[in-house]
Amino acid sequence: MDRNQIFVLRWMLCGVLIGAGAILPGVSGGVLAVIFGIYCPFMEVLTVPMQAIPKYWKGFIPLALGWCAGFMGFAKGIALAFASAQNITTCLFLGLILGTMPALFREAGKEGHPKSGWAAMSFCTAAVFAMLYYVSHVAQVQLPPNVWTYNFCGVLLGMGIIIPGMTTSAILMSLGLYQPLLNGLARMDLVVLLACLPGMLITMALLARGVRWLFRCHYAVAFHGILGIVLASAVMIIPMEYQGIAQAAACVAAVVFGAFLAYILAQLEDKARYVEK
C-alpha cells in the first residue's frame, strides 16, 4: 500500500476503535482519541471549523466512516454478550478500565501532578460515586426507554466523546437504559437512532469550546478530574453477585484479559500519532 492508503486505513481503524469506545462500557471514545492523537484535531474542527476543516478533512472522512462502523457494529456483539454472560462481560469491561488507567495517569501528568489536581481527582471520584450510588441503590431510579430518555442517552454519549475519560455507559447501566439502548442499536431501530442523534450533536457543539478552554488553561486539574470520574465509574460496575466459584473465577480472568487488551491498545500511542499533511 502507498502512503495515502496507509493514511486512510489508519484513520478509519482509529474511527472504528473510537466508535466502539463510545458504546463499550468502561471504555471512553474520548480517551482513545487522546491516545491516538486525534483529540486535538477533532476539537479544532468543532471549535474553529473554517480553519481546521481544510487541514484535516482528508482524515476525518475515513474517521467518520470508521466511527459509524465501530459504533453500530459493536452494539450488536455487546448485546449478545450481555444476554449470554452479563457478569463476565461486565468484568471484561472493568478490566478495560483498569488497563486504560496507566495511559490516563501519564496523560494527566504531562504538566505535573499538582495538589489541585489530586484535589480535583478526589472530589470527582467522591461526587460521581455518590451520584451513581444514590441513583442506582438508594433512589433506584430506572428510566423507561422512550424518545426522551434516548435523547438523554445521546447527551451522555456526546459527553463521552468530548470529555476524555467520561465512561457514560456506567451511568446508563445505573439508570437501566444501557440494555434497551444497546438492543435498539443492534436492531438498527430508527426511533432509537433518530432520538439519540440530536442530543449527541447538540451536546458536542455546546461543550466543545468550554472543554477545549479548560484543557488549555487548567490541563492538570481537568485531567485529574477525569481520572476521578473513571475510578468512580469502575467501582460502580463491579458485579456484586456470582453464580458459584466457577463464574467468579471466570470474572477474575475476564478482568485480567480486559486489562491486558487495554494496556496493549495504550501502547499504540507512540505508533499511531496524528501525521500532519
JOPESUL-V706926 format. One line per field, one symbol per residue. ss: DSSP state (~ for helix, > for strand, _ for the rest). psi: psi as a letter, one per 30 degrees, with the letter a starting at -180 (. if undefined). burial: b if it has 9 or more other ideal C-beta (glycine too) atoms within 8 Angstrom, else e. A space follows every 10 residues. Layout:
ss: ???
psi: ???
burial: ???
This chain:
ss: __~~~~~~~~ ~~~~~~~~~~ ~~~_____~~ ~~~~~___~~ ~~~~~~~_~~ ~~~~~~~~~~ ~~~~~~~~~~ ~~~~~~~~~~ ~~~~_~~~~~ ~~~~~~~~~~ ~~~~~~~~~~ ~___~~~~~~ ~~~~~~~~~~ ~~~~~~~~__ ______~~~~ ~~~~~~~~~~ ~~_____~~~ ~~~~___~~~ ~~~~~~___~ ~~~~~~~~~~ ~~~~~~~~~~ ~~~~~~~_~~ ~~~~~~~~~~ ~~~~~~____ ____~~~~~~ ~~~~~~~~~~ ~~~~~~~~~_ _______
psi: kleeeeeeee eeeeeeeeee fffkkfkkee eeeeeggfee eeeeeeeiee eeefegeeef eeeeeeeeee eeefeeeeee eeeeieeeee eeeeeeeeff eeeeeeefgf glileeeeee eeeeeeeeee eeeeeefdfh kjkkjaeeee eeeeeeeeef eejkfjifee eeeefgfeee eeeeeefhje eeefeeeeee eeeeeefeee eeeeeefhee eeeeeeeeee eeeeefgkkf kkileeeeee eeeeeeeeee eeeeefffef fhlkjk.
burial: eeeeebbbbb bbbbbbbbbb bbbbbbbbbb bbbbbbbbbe bbbbbbbeee ebbebbeebb ebbbbbbbbb bbbbbbebbb bbeeeebbbb bbbbbbbbbb bbbbbebbbe eeeeeebbeb bbbbbbbbbe ebbbbbeeee bebebeeebb bbbbbbbbbb bbbbbbbbbb bbbbbbbbbb bbbbbbeeee bbbebbbbbb bbbbeebbee bbebbeeebb bbbbbbbbbb bbbbebbebe ebeeeebbeb bbebbbbbbb bbbebbebbe ebebeee
